[in-house]
Amino acid sequence: MAYALLLALLVMPLGVAAGDEPCNRQPSVAAAYVYEVDVRYLPTPRPVVAEMLRLAGVSAADIVYDLGSGDGRIPIAAARNHGARGVGIELDHGLIARARCFAREARVEHRVEFREEDLFRTDLSDATVVTFFLFPELNRRLAPKLRAELRPGTRIVSHEFDLRDWPPDAERNVDGRTIFLWTVPPAR
């Protein structure tokens, strides 16, 4: 038993603590991973991430939920660059492990969390900013949940696809990619 533990410690890469996984390993099935017809892992380019957070006016007072968070780049950037709390919602356990590893590398693991949950079953009520890069059909299905659960003033930012019958408050283009912003209106 002691010999096996010693052997495990000797073959472990330097800088990796017991229980940590190297961040450079690929997610379970990467971009080909499909949950439903409408959901794939397609990472948002970093310049788009930066503009999404800038457009939403993210600050240290915010709780940023990223729906379909993949490798965690949006919650991590929100914490690292804006001091916000980040919450990633993702179905793929391998991507969640990778996101947690990246959060440790960025030294923001205390400001972010990643949950293995279905975005339609996740309680979004404490979010002040919600981000996502989902396909049009999912955005259409998600819009009523956003309207029902989010407080007035909450900002919503979508990469590439709009919410159809909910006109955006602003639109930006970054390297040929469109970003949409909505602010939840006051209750009627």
KEKE-3310 file (N, C-alpha, C; in steps of 0.2 Angstrom, whole numbers, plus 5000, padded with zeros to 4 digits):
npx = (5004:5009:5020:5013:5007:5019:5024:5014:5016:5028:5027:5019:5016:5026:5021:5008:4995:4989:4974:4972:4969:4978:4977:4979:4974:4963:4945:4932:4925:4926:4924:4915:4906:4889:4874:4860:4851:4853:4864:4881:4899:4907:4919:4919:4928:4942:4943:4929:4924:4929:4923:4910:4908:4912:4903:4891:4895:4901:4906:4914:4903:4895:4886:4890:4882:4886:4879:4880:4894:4906:4923:4925:4929:4922:4916:4928:4935:4927:4929:4943:4946:4937:4933:4921:4909:4908:4898:4897:4887:4885:4884:4893:4904:4918:4922:4918:4928:4939:4937:4937:4950:4957:4952:4959:4972:4971:4970:4958:4949:4942:4932:4924:4912:4908:4894:4887:4874:4857:4853:4840:4835:4841:4842:4841:4840:4848:4858:4866:4871:4869:4876:4878:4881:4872:4862:4850:4837:4837:4840:4827:4819:4824:4821:4808:4811:4822:4815:4806:4813:4824:4829:4823:4834:4844:4857:4859:4868:4871:4881:4882:4868:4851:4837:4825:4810:4812:4818:4835:4845:4857:4869:4885:4899:4912:4926:4919:4909:4893:4887:4874:4865:4854:4843:4834:4818:4809:4797:4780)
npy = (4994:5007:5007:5008:5021:5029:5026:5032:5045:5048:5047:5056:5071:5086:5099:5096:5093:5080:5073:5083:5087:5087:5102:5103:5092:5085:5089:5077:5072:5083:5095:5088:5083:5080:5084:5086:5089:5102:5106:5109:5108:5122:5132:5149:5162:5171:5185:5188:5184:5193:5205:5202:5202:5215:5223:5219:5226:5221:5219:5219:5217:5208:5193:5181:5170:5157:5149:5133:5131:5125:5125:5134:5147:5160:5162:5161:5172:5183:5183:5184:5196:5205:5204:5198:5186:5169:5157:5142:5133:5117:5102:5092:5081:5080:5092:5101:5097:5101:5115:5118:5115:5125:5136:5135:5136:5149:5155:5158:5150:5151:5161:5156:5143:5127:5119:5103:5103:5104:5117:5121:5117:5124:5135:5152:5164:5171:5177:5191:5194:5185:5174:5166:5154:5148:5138:5144:5138:5133:5146:5152:5143:5146:5159:5162:5157:5165:5177:5174:5171:5180:5194:5212:5222:5213:5208:5201:5192:5186:5176:5176:5172:5178:5182:5180:5185:5195:5210:5215:5226:5231:5228:5221:5219:5208:5203:5198:5191:5191:5199:5200:5210:5211:5219:5214:5220:5231:5224:5223)
npz = (5000:5005:4996:4984:4985:4986:4973:4965:4968:4964:4950:4946:4937:4939:4949:4949:4960:4971:4964:4955:4938:4923:4914:4900:4894:4882:4881:4885:4873:4865:4852:4845:4853:4857:4864:4862:4847:4846:4853:4855:4859:4856:4858:4863:4855:4863:4861:4859:4871:4879:4875:4876:4890:4893:4886:4894:4905:4916:4933:4949:4958:4952:4948:4937:4926:4915:4903:4897:4898:4894:4893:4903:4901:4901:4914:4921:4915:4919:4933:4934:4927:4930:4943:4947:4953:4946:4938:4930:4920:4914:4905:4902:4910:4908:4903:4913:4923:4916:4916:4929:4932:4924:4931:4943:4938:4934:4946:4952:4957:4969:4966:4956:4951:4945:4938:4935:4927:4919:4909:4908:4920:4930:4943:4940:4947:4955:4947:4940:4928:4913:4902:4885:4872:4862:4851:4839:4841:4854:4861:4858:4866:4878:4881:4888:4901:4905:4906:4916:4927:4930:4938:4936:4927:4926:4915:4899:4888:4872:4862:4845:4841:4842:4853:4846:4846:4856:4856:4855:4866:4862:4850:4845:4834:4833:4826:4815:4822:4830:4844:4856:4867:4881:4893:4907:4908:4919:4930:4925)
capx = (5000:5014:5024:5009:5007:5025:5025:5010:5018:5034:5026:5014:5019:5028:5016:5001:4993:4985:4967:4971:4970:4982:4972:4980:4971:4957:4938:4930:4924:4928:4919:4910:4901:4882:4869:4854:4853:4855:4870:4888:4904:4910:4922:4919:4934:4943:4941:4922:4922:4931:4918:4903:4909:4913:4896:4887:4897:4903:4910:4915:4897:4890:4886:4889:4881:4887:4875:4884:4900:4912:4930:4924:4932:4918:4916:4935:4937:4923:4932:4950:4947:4932:4932:4915:4908:4906:4895:4897:4882:4888:4882:4899:4908:4925:4923:4918:4934:4944:4936:4940:4958:4959:4951:4965:4978:4970:4970:4951:4944:4937:4927:4920:4910:4905:4889:4884:4866:4854:4852:4833:4833:4845:4839:4845:4837:4853:4862:4865:4873:4869:4879:4878:4882:4868:4859:4843:4831:4838:4838:4820:4816:4827:4819:4803:4814:4825:4810:4802:4818:4829:4827:4824:4841:4849:4860:4859:4873:4872:4886:4880:4861:4847:4831:4820:4804:4814:4823:4841:4846:4863:4873:4892:4902:4919:4930:4914:4904:4889:4885:4868:4864:4847:4842:4828:4815:4805:4790:4774)
capy = (5000:5012:5007:5011:5028:5032:5026:5037:5052:5049:5047:5062:5077:5091:5105:5094:5090:5074:5074:5088:5084:5092:5106:5103:5087:5087:5087:5070:5071:5090:5099:5083:5081:5082:5082:5086:5091:5109:5108:5106:5112:5126:5138:5156:5165:5175:5192:5189:5183:5200:5210:5200:5205:5223:5225:5218:5230:5216:5222:5215:5216:5204:5185:5179:5163:5155:5143:5129:5135:5122:5125:5139:5153:5166:5163:5163:5179:5187:5183:5186:5202:5210:5203:5195:5178:5166:5151:5139:5127:5113:5095:5087:5081:5081:5099:5104:5095:5105:5121:5118:5115:5131:5141:5134:5139:5157:5157:5161:5145:5154:5165:5152:5136:5124:5114:5099:5104:5106:5124:5123:5116:5128:5141:5158:5170:5176:5180:5198:5193:5178:5173:5159:5153:5142:5138:5148:5134:5134:5153:5153:5140:5149:5166:5163:5155:5171:5182:5172:5170:5185:5201:5217:5225:5208:5209:5194:5192:5180:5176:5174:5171:5182:5179:5181:5190:5199:5214:5217:5233:5233:5223:5222:5214:5206:5198:5195:5188:5196:5199:5203:5212:5213:5220:5213:5226:5231:5221:5227)
capz = (5000:5005:4990:4978:4986:4984:4966:4962:4969:4960:4943:4945:4935:4944:4949:4949:4966:4970:4963:4950:4932:4919:4910:4893:4891:4878:4885:4883:4865:4862:4848:4842:4859:4856:4869:4858:4840:4846:4858:4854:4862:4852:4862:4861:4855:4868:4860:4860:4878:4882:4873:4880:4897:4893:4884:4899:4910:4922:4939:4955:4961:4948:4948:4930:4924:4908:4901:4892:4900:4891:4897:4908:4899:4902:4921:4923:4913:4923:4939:4934:4924:4932:4950:4948:4954:4940:4938:4924:4919:4909:4905:4900:4916:4906:4902:4920:4926:4913:4918:4936:4932:4921:4936:4948:4935:4934:4953:4953:4959:4975:4964:4951:4952:4939:4940:4930:4927:4913:4909:4909:4927:4934:4946:4938:4950:4959:4942:4938:4921:4910:4895:4882:4865:4860:4844:4839:4844:4862:4863:4858:4872:4884:4882:4893:4907:4907:4908:4922:4933:4931:4941:4932:4927:4924:4908:4896:4882:4868:4856:4838:4840:4846:4856:4841:4847:4861:4852:4859:4868:4859:4846:4843:4830:4835:4821:4811:4826:4833:4851:4858:4874:4883:4900:4909:4910:4926:4930:4923)
cpx = (5004:5018:5020:5008:5013:5026:5020:5012:5024:5033:5021:5018:5021:5023:5009:5000:4989:4977:4966:4972:4974:4976:4973:4977:4964:4950:4936:4929:4925:4922:4913:4905:4894:4877:4862:4856:4855:4861:4876:4893:4908:4913:4921:4926:4936:4942:4933:4920:4923:4926:4911:4903:4909:4906:4891:4889:4898:4907:4910:4908:4892:4892:4885:4888:4882:4884:4878:4891:4907:4918:4930:4927:4928:4918:4923:4937:4933:4926:4939:4950:4942:4930:4925:4915:4906:4903:4894:4892:4884:4885:4888:4904:4916:4926:4923:4925:4940:4943:4938:4947:4960:4957:4956:4971:4977:4970:4963:4946:4940:4932:4923:4918:4907:4900:4887:4877:4864:4852:4845:4831:4837:4842:4844:4844:4843:4858:4861:4867:4872:4872:4878:4879:4879:4865:4852:4838:4831:4837:4831:4817:4818:4824:4814:4806:4818:4820:4807:4807:4822:4826:4827:4831:4846:4851:4861:4863:4873:4877:4882:4872:4857:4842:4825:4815:4806:4820:4829:4842:4852:4866:4880:4894:4910:4922:4924:4909:4900:4888:4879:4868:4856:4848:4835:4824:4811:4799:4785:4769)
cpy = (5006:5013:5010:5018:5032:5032:5031:5044:5053:5050:5053:5068:5082:5097:5103:5090:5084:5076:5079:5084:5089:5096:5106:5097:5089:5085:5080:5069:5078:5092:5094:5081:5084:5080:5081:5088:5098:5111:5105:5110:5115:5132:5145:5159:5170:5182:5193:5188:5190:5205:5209:5203:5212:5226:5224:5223:5226:5220:5217:5213:5211:5196:5183:5172:5162:5149:5139:5131:5131:5122:5130:5146:5160:5167:5165:5170:5184:5188:5186:5194:5207:5209:5200:5188:5175:5159:5148:5133:5123:5105:5090:5087:5082:5089:5103:5103:5100:5112:5123:5119:5122:5137:5141:5137:5147:5160:5161:5156:5146:5158:5162:5146:5134:5119:5110:5098:5105:5113:5126:5121:5120:5134:5147:5164:5174:5179:5187:5199:5186:5178:5166:5160:5147:5143:5141:5144:5134:5141:5154:5149:5143:5155:5166:5161:5162:5176:5181:5172:5176:5191:5206:5220:5220:5209:5202:5196:5186:5181:5173:5174:5175:5178:5179:5186:5195:5204:5216:5224:5235:5227:5225:5217:5214:5201:5194:5191:5193:5194:5203:5205:5214:5215:5219:5219:5226:5227:5225:5227)
cpz = (5000:4999:4984:4979:4984:4976:4963:4963:4965:4952:4941:4943:4940:4944:4949:4956:4966:4969:4957:4943:4927:4914:4903:4890:4888:4882:4882:4876:4862:4858:4845:4847:4858:4861:4866:4851:4841:4850:4856:4858:4857:4856:4859:4861:4860:4867:4861:4867:4881:4881:4876:4887:4898:4891:4890:4905:4917:4927:4944:4959:4957:4949:4940:4929:4917:4907:4895:4892:4897:4895:4902:4907:4901:4910:4924:4921:4917:4930:4939:4932:4927:4940:4952:4950:4947:4941:4931:4924:4913:4910:4905:4906:4914:4905:4908:4923:4923:4915:4925:4936:4929:4927:4941:4945:4935:4941:4955:4956:4965:4972:4958:4954:4946:4941:4934:4931:4920:4914:4910:4916:4932:4936:4944:4942:4954:4954:4941:4930:4919:4903:4892:4875:4863:4853:4844:4842:4852:4864:4863:4864:4878:4886:4888:4900:4910:4909:4914:4928:4935:4933:4936:4933:4926:4917:4906:4889:4879:4863:4850:4837:4845:4849:4852:4843:4853:4858:4857:4860:4864:4855:4845:4838:4832:4830:4817:4815:4829:4840:4852:4865:4875:4890:4902:4911:4917:4925:4929:4929)
residu = (MET:ALA:TYR:ALA:LEU:LEU:LEU:ALA:LEU:LEU:VAL:MET:PRO:LEU:GLY:VAL:ALA:ALA:GLY:ASP:GLU:PRO:CYS:ASN:ARG:GLN:PRO:SER:VAL:ALA:ALA:ALA:TYR:VAL:TYR:GLU:VAL:ASP:VAL:ARG:TYR:LEU:PRO:THR:PRO:ARG:PRO:VAL:VAL:ALA:GLU:MET:LEU:ARG:LEU:ALA:GLY:VAL:SER:ALA:ALA:ASP:ILE:VAL:TYR:ASP:LEU:GLY:SER:GLY:ASP:GLY:ARG:ILE:PRO:ILE:ALA:ALA:ALA:ARG:ASN:HIS:GLY:ALA:ARG:GLY:VAL:GLY:ILE:GLU:LEU:ASP:HIS:GLY:LEU:ILE:ALA:ARG:ALA:ARG:CYS:PHE:ALA:ARG:GLU:ALA:ARG:VAL:GLU:HIS:ARG:VAL:GLU:PHE:ARG:GLU:GLU:ASP:LEU:PHE:ARG:THR:ASP:LEU:SER:ASP:ALA:THR:VAL:VAL:THR:PHE:PHE:LEU:PHE:PRO:GLU:LEU:ASN:ARG:ARG:LEU:ALA:PRO:LYS:LEU:ARG:ALA:GLU:LEU:ARG:PRO:GLY:THR:ARG:ILE:VAL:SER:HIS:GLU:PHE:ASP:LEU:ARG:ASP:TRP:PRO:PRO:ASP:ALA:GLU:ARG:ASN:VAL:ASP:GLY:ARG:THR:ILE:PHE:LEU:TRP:THR:VAL:PRO:PRO:ALA:ARG)
# end
